[in-house]
């Protein structure tokens, strides 16, 4: 146990956590790791999920053991996005220290503050890593001052404030104790982890005690439950109890014990306290995160961990459009809701509620990104569904309605400062600070804004900044509900009048009315939103009519019909775009927008 170190790596999104772990793996003593894969394949090795590789972010916390100089370092890679912060909260009880990675240019960001606060509440030892020092405009001294200010703001102890500092370039594999002595290896970081991370606070002897922090579904082994062994030893083929708050739930039998070492999974006959392991076996079907596995004759559960409550909810409907069942395999409410219930079992940040209608359920989560990941995963598995506009979860305290507010930090070019200040002003934001970055002539604006105002904010923000703006936000506090802004779009939509196929002739006449979402040959139905109207009102259109045939020849009748390319709809755009009376139809092949009530009664264009 003296040779074991358990540590988590925390940071704001895109500050280099996963890249840093890749470099530690590359320089580890694990014989089975082929060093060549780190130079030939640019994909981050810890980002094993398909969506993680596509989006370039970490979505799920993942643990691996790194062997270095006879030490075993159990390191947990965590997401950096605020919407996925529950992945950070649930693993903090397994570690004894944390690596806080901060970008040498950006410095501490909103999510840096959140994860640092959570880690310090668990009395964990911080190790500061100032990363990306290879950048020409890095400002490490300023970043270090900001980190000190952050720690003082969080009211840390003197021991936590006396943290070690390592300067790194994860992408180049460089590290050092100061900027004047940087080596082309990660030895400085390894040595600091060994020196400053406490030995696991566990008990080798005594009856087994292990709390489940993560559940992974395996098609062969069933549920793999991951956690830290707090006390005793676990062996395969032995029977144990699953308890929660001192109440026994069931008896289970352990059939396999696994541990990730480097990039591979290994099986063991037994493991003792201090190790982070995965177990599978009989009776683990309905186990929950934070349940305790203990000796069947000695019931003592570990305290349940708390996570922050959800901020938004969204309604999931079964697909009832005229095209339902034409593109997906699973369309019934039984199959869809069973799949969502299964996801909520593995993801503690998702909460599910039934509604008065059998074909609708309500899902609550920490943020929109978490819901987008859920939707994308199930659509790829062959499910069809409808989803509504996200809504903020309000709370009533002392007779007042409270809503969540967030700290918003945006980074924009200096020349569009006026447009952005006017834009966030219309959203009801209160600006706290405006800073000029002289190194690249950009502006950083810090403000407090309602979470409700941020729904649909991102698309408009990127349009105004032409894609050059950067925005980050994290939860700040609950306050009185504000009604000083309008969060609805300022233009109408084009709605299809009939069901059929879109024709080039019809679209050529309609493209002057706005921006179209469809192209010739696409399936359409009555009530489907097929474009954005250039005016504020909704417009009913016929986009499937053909040119009238006559027996007269006409000059130029065989000319090609000129069409402007249609706008591609992504899930992010769709959620930002729709209003409360509209839905998004999601299938494995398509994303369509529609009105909740499909029947149209207005005049046709």
C-alpha positions in Angstrom: 0.0 0.0 0.0 3.0 2.4 0.6 3.7 2.2 -3.2 0.1 3.2 -4.2 -0.9 6.7 -5.1 -4.5 7.6 -6.0 -5.0 11.0 -7.8 -7.5 12.8 -10.0 -6.7 15.2 -12.8 -9.0 18.3 -13.0 -9.1 21.3 -15.3 -11.3 23.5 -17.4 -12.2 22.1 -20.8 -9.3 22.0 -23.4 -6.5 22.8 -20.9 -4.7 19.6 -21.7 -5.7 16.9 -19.1 -6.0 14.0 -21.4 -2.9 14.9 -23.4 -1.0 15.0 -20.1 -2.1 11.5 -19.2 -1.1 10.3 -22.6 2.4 11.6 -22.1 2.6 10.0 -18.6 1.5 6.7 -20.1 4.1 7.0 -22.9 6.9 7.4 -20.3 5.6 4.8 -17.8 7.4 1.5 -17.0 4.5 -0.6 -18.2 6.0 -3.2 -20.5 2.9 -3.8 -22.5 2.5 -0.2 -23.8 3.8 0.1 -27.3 5.4 3.6 -27.4 4.9 3.8 -31.2 1.2 4.2 -30.9 1.6 7.6 -29.2 3.5 9.0 -32.2 1.6 7.4 -35.1 -2.0 7.9 -33.7 -3.0 11.5 -32.8 -6.2 10.3 -31.0 -6.1 10.8 -27.2 -5.7 7.3 -25.8 -7.9 7.8 -22.7 -10.8 9.2 -24.9 -12.1 5.7 -25.9 -15.7 6.8 -26.5 -16.6 7.4 -30.1 -18.3 10.7 -29.2 -15.2 11.8 -27.2 -13.0 11.2 -30.3 -15.4 13.1 -32.5 -15.9 16.1 -30.3 -12.4 16.2 -28.9 -13.5 16.4 -25.2 -13.6 14.0 -22.3 -17.2 12.9 -21.5 -16.9 10.1 -19.0 -14.3 9.8 -16.1 -11.9 7.0 -16.7 -9.3 5.4 -14.5 -6.0 3.7 -15.3 -3.0 2.6 -13.3 0.5 3.9 -14.3 3.5 2.0 -13.2 6.6 4.1 -12.5 9.7 3.2 -10.5 7.9 0.4 -8.6 5.0 2.8 -7.8 1.4 2.3 -8.9 -0.3 5.6 -9.7 -4.0 5.3 -10.1 -5.0 8.4 -12.1 -8.5 9.4 -13.0 -9.1 11.5 -16.1 -12.2 13.7 -15.7 -14.3 15.9 -18.0 -13.6 19.6 -18.1 -17.0 20.8 -19.3 -19.3 22.3 -16.7 -22.4 20.3 -17.8 -20.4 17.1 -17.1 -19.2 18.1 -13.6 -21.1 15.2 -11.9 -18.3 13.0 -13.4 -15.9 14.9 -11.2 -18.0 14.9 -8.1 -18.5 11.2 -7.9 -14.8 10.2 -8.1 -13.4 12.6 -5.5 -13.9 10.1 -2.7 -11.6 7.6 -4.4 -8.5 9.9 -4.5 -6.1 11.5 -2.0 -4.8 14.4 -4.2 -5.6 16.2 -7.4 -3.6 17.6 -10.3 -5.1 21.0 -11.2 -4.1 21.7 -14.8 -4.3 25.4 -15.8 -3.5 26.8 -19.3 -0.4 29.1 -19.2 -2.3 31.7 -21.3 -5.9 31.6 -20.3 -5.4 31.0 -16.6 -8.2 29.8 -14.2 -11.6 29.6 -16.0 -15.1 29.0 -14.6 -14.9 25.2 -14.5 -11.4 25.5 -12.8 -13.1 27.3 -9.9 -15.9 24.7 -9.7 -13.7 21.6 -9.7 -11.2 23.1 -7.3 -13.9 24.0 -4.8 -15.3 20.5 -4.9 -11.8 18.9 -4.5 -10.9 21.2 -1.6 -14.1 20.3 0.2 -12.8 16.7 0.3 -9.5 18.0 1.9 -7.5 16.7 -1.0 -3.9 17.8 -1.6 -3.6 20.1 -4.6 -0.7 19.9 -7.1 -0.7 22.8 -9.6 0.3 22.2 -13.2 0.8 25.2 -15.4 0.5 23.6 -18.9 1.2 24.8 -22.5 4.3 26.7 -21.6 5.6 26.1 -25.1 3.2 28.8 -26.4 5.0 32.0 -27.4 2.6 34.3 -25.5 2.3 32.3 -22.3 2.0 34.3 -19.0 2.8 31.8 -16.3 3.6 34.4 -13.6 0.2 36.0 -14.1 -1.5 32.6 -14.1 0.2 31.6 -10.9 -1.0 34.9 -9.2 -4.6 34.1 -10.4 -4.4 30.6 -8.9 -3.3 32.0 -5.6 -6.2 34.5 -5.6 -8.6 31.6 -6.5 -7.4 29.5 -3.5 -7.6 32.4 -1.1 -11.2 33.2 -2.4 -12.1 29.5 -1.7 -10.8 29.9 1.9 -8.4 27.0 1.9 -6.2 25.8 4.7 -2.5 26.8 5.0 -1.5 23.3 4.1 -3.6 23.4 0.9 -2.2 26.8 0.0 1.3 25.5 0.2 1.0 23.6 -3.0 3.8 22.4 -5.4 4.0 23.8 -8.9 5.1 22.0 -12.0 5.4 23.7 -15.4 4.7 21.4 -18.4 4.1 21.2 -22.1 2.0 18.1 -22.4 2.0 18.1 -26.2 5.8 18.1 -26.3 6.4 15.9 -23.2 8.3 18.6 -21.2 8.2 19.3 -17.5 10.2 21.2 -14.8 10.0 22.7 -11.3 10.6 26.2 -12.8 10.6 27.9 -16.2 14.5 28.0 -16.3 15.0 24.2 -15.9 12.6 22.4 -18.2 13.5 18.8 -19.2 12.3 16.8 -22.2 10.5 14.2 -20.0 7.8 14.0 -17.3 10.0 13.0 -14.4 9.4 16.3 -12.5 5.6 15.6 -12.5 6.1 11.9 -11.6 8.4 12.8 -8.7 6.0 15.5 -7.4 3.0 13.0 -7.5 5.0 10.5 -5.5 6.2 13.0 -3.0 3.0 15.0 -2.4 0.2 12.5 -2.8 -0.6 10.9 0.5 -0.7 7.1 0.9 -4.4 5.9 0.6 -6.3 6.4 3.8 -7.5 2.8 3.9 -7.3 -0.3 6.2 -5.7 -3.5 4.8 -7.2 -5.7 7.6 -10.8 -6.1 8.5 -14.1 -6.9 6.7 -14.5 -5.7 3.1 -15.8 -2.2 2.5 -16.0 -0.7 -1.0 -18.2 2.1 -2.4 -19.4 2.0 -6.0 -18.4 5.3 -7.8 -19.1 4.3 -11.5 -21.0 1.6 -13.4 -20.1 0.5 -16.9 -22.2 -1.8 -19.0 -20.4 -4.6 -20.7 -22.2 -6.9 -23.2 -20.4 -10.0 -21.9 -19.9 -9.3 -18.2 -23.0 -7.2 -17.5 -22.5 -4.3 -15.0 -18.9 -3.6 -14.1 -18.9 -1.7 -10.8 -15.8 0.5 -10.2 -14.7 1.8 -6.8 -11.9 2.1 -4.3 -11.5 -0.7 -1.7 -11.6 1.2 1.6 -11.0 -1.8 3.8 -10.2 -5.5 3.6 -9.7 -7.8 0.6 -12.0 -8.9 -2.1 -11.8 -12.3 -3.8 -13.5 -13.9 -6.8 -16.2 -16.6 -6.1 -16.9 -15.1 -2.7 -20.3 -13.8 -1.6 -20.8 -10.2 -0.3 -23.7 -7.9 0.6 -24.8 -4.7 -1.1 -26.1 -2.2 1.3 -27.2 1.5 1.3 -27.6 3.6 4.4 -27.2 0.5 6.6 -30.0 -1.4 4.9 -29.1 -4.6 3.1 -30.3 -4.8 -0.5 -29.1 -8.2 -1.7 -26.3 -10.8 -1.7 -23.9 -10.9 -4.7 -21.3 -13.2 -5.9 -18.0 -11.8 -7.4 -17.1 -13.6 -10.7 -14.3 -11.2 -11.9 -12.0 -8.5 -10.6 -10.4 -6.2 -13.1 -8.0 -3.3 -13.1 -6.9 -1.0 -15.9 -3.1 -0.8 -16.2 -1.9 1.5 -18.9 -4.1 0.8 -22.0 -5.2 -2.7 -21.1 -7.6 -4.4 -18.7 -6.2 -7.2 -16.4 -8.0 -9.8 -14.3 -7.1 -10.7 -10.8 -8.1 -13.4 -8.2 -8.1 -10.9 -5.3 -7.3 -7.3 -4.6 -6.7 -5.5 -1.3 -7.5 -2.0 0.2 -6.1 1.0 -1.6 -6.7 -0.2 -5.2 -9.3 1.1 -7.6 -10.9 -1.9 -9.3 -13.8 -3.0 -11.3 -16.0 -6.0 -10.3 -18.7 -8.0 -12.0 -20.8 -11.0 -11.0 -24.2 -12.3 -10.0 -26.7 -9.9 -8.5 -25.2 -6.7 -9.8 -28.1 -5.9 -12.2 -29.9 -3.3 -10.2 -27.0 -1.9 -8.2 -26.7 1.9 -7.9 -23.8 4.3 -7.7 -22.8 5.1 -4.1 -24.0 1.6 -2.9 -21.5 -0.1 -0.5 -20.3 -3.6 -1.0 -19.2 -5.2 2.2 -18.8 -8.5 4.1 -22.1 -10.4 4.2 -21.8 -10.8 8.0 -20.6 -7.2 8.7 -22.9 -4.5 7.4 -21.4 -1.0 7.5 -22.3 1.4 4.6 -20.1 4.3 3.6 -21.9 7.8 3.6 -23.7 8.7 0.4 -21.9 11.4 -1.6 -23.8 14.5 -2.6 -23.8 16.1 -6.0 -25.3 19.4 -7.2 -28.9 19.2 -8.3 -30.0 19.4 -12.0 -30.6 22.9 -13.6 -32.6 22.1 -16.7 -35.1 19.6 -17.9 -36.4 18.4 -21.3 -39.4 16.3 -22.3 -38.8 13.2 -24.4 -41.7 12.0 -26.6 -42.2 8.9 -28.6 -42.1 9.7 -32.3 -45.6 10.2 -33.7 -44.8 12.1 -36.9 -46.1 10.7 -40.3 -42.5 9.4 -41.0 -42.2 7.5 -37.7 -40.6 4.1 -38.1 -39.2 4.6 -41.5 -35.6 5.2 -40.4 -35.2 3.7 -36.9 -35.5 0.3 -35.3 -37.0 1.2 -32.0 -40.0 3.6 -31.9 -42.3 2.3 -29.0 -42.4 4.0 -25.7 -41.5 0.8 -23.8 -38.2 0.4 -25.6 -37.3 4.1 -25.6 -38.0 4.7 -21.9 -36.3 1.4 -20.9 -33.2 2.6 -22.6 -33.4 6.0 -20.9 -34.0 4.4 -17.5 -30.8 2.3 -18.1 -28.8 5.5 -18.8 -30.1 7.1 -15.6 -28.8 4.1 -13.7 -25.2 4.8 -14.9 -25.3 8.6 -14.9 -26.2 10.0 -11.5 -26.7 13.5 -12.8 -29.7 12.5 -14.9 -33.1 12.3 -13.2 -36.2 10.9 -14.8 -39.8 11.7 -14.0 -43.0 10.3 -15.4 -45.8 12.6 -16.7 -49.6 12.3 -17.0 -49.1 11.2 -20.7 -47.8 7.7 -21.2 -45.7 8.6 -24.2 -43.8 11.5 -22.6 -41.2 11.5 -19.8 -39.2 14.4 -18.3 -35.4 14.2 -18.0 -33.5 16.6 -15.7 -29.8 17.2 -16.0 -26.9 19.5 -15.2 -26.8 21.1 -18.6 -27.7 20.9 -22.3 -24.5 19.1 -23.3 -25.3 16.2 -21.1 -28.7 15.8 -22.8 -27.2 16.1 -26.2 -24.8 13.3 -25.4 -27.7 11.1 -24.2 -29.7 11.9 -27.4 -26.8 11.3 -29.7 -26.0 7.9 -28.1 -29.5 6.5 -28.3 -30.1 7.7 -31.9 -27.0 5.9 -33.0 -28.4 2.7 -31.4 -31.5 2.9 -33.7 -34.0 4.8 -31.6 -36.5 7.4 -32.8 -37.8 10.2 -30.5 -39.1 13.7 -30.2 -37.6 16.2 -27.7 -38.8 19.6 -26.5 -37.1 22.9 -25.8 -35.0 22.8 -22.6 -36.5 24.5 -19.6 -34.8 25.9 -16.5 -35.7 24.3 -13.2 -37.0 26.9 -10.8 -37.1 26.7 -7.0 -39.4 28.4 -4.5 -37.8 29.8 -1.3 -39.6 32.0 1.2 -42.4 32.5 -1.3 -40.0 33.7 -4.0 -39.3 32.1 -7.4 -35.6 31.5 -7.8 -33.7 30.6 -11.0 -30.1 29.6 -11.6 -27.5 32.1 -12.7 -24.1 31.5 -14.2 -20.8 33.2 -14.5 -20.2 33.8 -18.2 -16.7 34.6 -19.6 -16.5 35.5 -23.3 -13.3 36.1 -25.3 -13.8 38.2 -28.4 -11.9 40.4 -30.9 -11.7 44.0 -29.8 -13.5 45.4 -32.9 -16.8 43.8 -32.0 -16.9 44.7 -28.3 -19.9 47.1 -28.8 -22.0 44.5 -30.6 -21.4 41.8 -27.9 -22.1 44.2 -25.0 -25.4 45.2 -26.6 -26.2 41.5 -27.2 -25.6 40.3 -23.7 -27.3 43.4 -22.3 -30.5 42.4 -24.1 -30.1 39.0 -22.4 -30.2 40.7 -19.0 -26.5 40.0 -18.2 -24.7 42.1 -15.5 -21.2 42.8 -16.6 -18.6 42.5 -13.7 -15.3 43.1 -15.6 -13.9 43.9 -19.0 -10.2 43.2 -19.7 -8.0 43.9 -22.7 -5.5 41.2 -23.7 -2.7 43.2 -25.1 -0.9 40.1 -26.5 -3.6 39.4 -29.1 -5.8 42.5 -29.0 -8.8 40.6 -27.7 -11.4 41.5 -25.0 -12.5 39.3 -22.1 -15.9 40.1 -20.6 -17.0 38.6 -17.3 -20.7 38.7 -16.5 -23.5 37.1 -14.4 -26.4 35.9 -16.6 -29.5 33.8 -16.1 -29.2 30.1 -17.2 -32.5 30.7 -19.0 -30.9 33.4 -21.1 -28.1 31.0 -22.1 -30.5 28.6 -23.9 -30.1 29.6 -27.5 -27.2 32.0 -26.6 -24.4 30.0 -28.2 -25.7 30.0 -31.8 -26.4 33.8 -31.8 -23.1 34.5 -30.2 -21.1 32.6 -32.8 -23.1 34.3 -35.6 -22.3 37.8 -34.2 -18.6 36.9 -33.8 -18.4 35.0 -37.1 -17.0 32.0 -35.2 -14.1 34.0 -33.6 -15.7 34.2 -30.1 -15.0 31.9 -27.2 -17.5 31.4 -24.4 -17.4 29.5 -21.1 -19.9 29.4 -18.2 -20.4 27.7 -14.9 -23.1 27.7 -12.2 -22.9 30.7 -9.9 -25.9 30.9 -7.6 -29.7 31.0 -7.4 -31.5 34.4 -7.4 -34.9 36.0 -8.0 -36.3 35.2 -11.4 -35.7 38.0 -13.9 -38.1 39.0 -16.6 -36.0 41.7 -18.2 -35.2 39.9 -21.4 -36.9 38.0 -24.3 -35.4 34.6 -25.0 -37.5 33.8 -28.1 -36.1 34.1 -31.6 -36.9 37.3 -33.5 -38.0 35.7 -36.8 -40.6 33.2 -37.9 -40.4 29.8 -39.6 -41.6 28.3 -42.9 -44.1 25.4 -42.2 -44.9 22.7 -44.7 -48.6 22.5 -45.8 -48.6 18.9 -47.2 -46.9 15.5 -47.0 -44.7 14.3 -49.8 -41.4 15.1 -51.4 -39.8 18.5 -51.8 -39.4 19.6 -55.4 -36.7 21.9 -56.9 -39.5 24.0 -58.7 -41.3 24.7 -55.4 -38.1 25.5 -53.5 -36.8 27.9 -56.2 -39.9 30.0 -55.6 -39.6 29.9 -51.8 -35.9 30.5 -51.2 -36.5 34.3 -51.4 -38.8 33.9 -48.3 -35.9 32.9 -46.0 -33.3 30.1 -45.4 -34.4 26.6 -46.2 -33.5 23.4 -44.2 -34.5 21.0 -46.9 -33.3 20.1 -50.4 -35.1 18.6 -53.5 -36.1 15.0 -52.9 -36.3 15.2 -49.1 -39.4 13.7 -47.4 -41.6 16.3 -45.8 -44.9 16.3 -43.9 -47.6 18.7 -42.8 -46.5 20.8 -39.8 -42.8 20.2 -40.5 -40.6 23.3 -40.2 -38.6 23.5 -43.4 -36.9 26.8 -43.0 -36.4 30.2 -41.3 -38.7 33.0 -42.4 -37.2 36.4 -43.2 -40.0 38.1 -41.2 -41.2 37.7 -37.7 -44.4 35.7 -38.5 -44.7 32.0 -39.4 -45.6 31.2 -43.0 -47.4 28.1 -44.3 -45.9 27.0 -47.6 -46.3 24.3 -50.3 -42.8 22.9 -51.1 -43.9 19.8 -53.1 -45.8 21.3 -56.1 -44.4 20.8 -59.6 -44.4 23.0 -62.7 -47.6 22.8 -64.7 -47.3 20.8 -67.9 -48.6 22.2 -71.2 -48.4 21.2 -74.8 -46.6 24.4 -75.8 -42.8 24.6 -76.1 -41.2 27.4 -74.2 -37.7 28.8 -74.6 -35.4 27.8 -71.8 -37.7 25.2 -70.4 -34.8 22.8 -69.9 -32.6 25.3 -68.0 -31.4 24.1 -64.6 -33.2 25.6 -61.6 -30.8 27.6 -59.5 -31.0 26.8 -55.8 -29.1 28.2 -52.8 -27.6 25.3 -50.7 -29.9 24.5 -47.8 -28.8 24.9 -44.1 -27.6 21.7 -42.4 -29.4 21.1 -39.1 -27.3 19.9 -36.1 -28.6 18.9 -32.7 -26.9 22.0 -31.1 -28.5 24.3 -33.6 -32.0 22.6 -33.3 -32.1 23.0 -29.5 -31.1 26.6 -29.7 -33.5 27.3 -32.5 -36.9 25.9 -31.5 -39.6 27.6 -29.5 -41.8 26.1 -26.7 -44.5 25.2 -29.2 -42.1 23.1 -31.4 -40.3 19.8 -31.2 -37.2 18.2 -32.7 -37.7 14.8 -34.4 -34.6 12.7 -34.1 -33.9 9.5 -36.0 -30.7 7.5 -36.8 -30.6 9.2 -40.2 -32.3 12.6 -39.8 -32.9 15.6 -37.6 -36.2 17.5 -38.4 -38.0 20.4 -36.8 -41.8 20.4 -36.4 -44.7 22.1 -34.6 -46.2 20.2 -31.7 -49.6 20.5 -33.4 -49.0 19.4 -37.0 -52.4 20.4 -38.5 -52.2 23.7 -40.4 -55.2 26.0 -41.0 -53.6 29.2 -42.6 -53.4 30.4 -46.1 -50.7 28.8 -48.3 -47.9 30.5 -50.2 
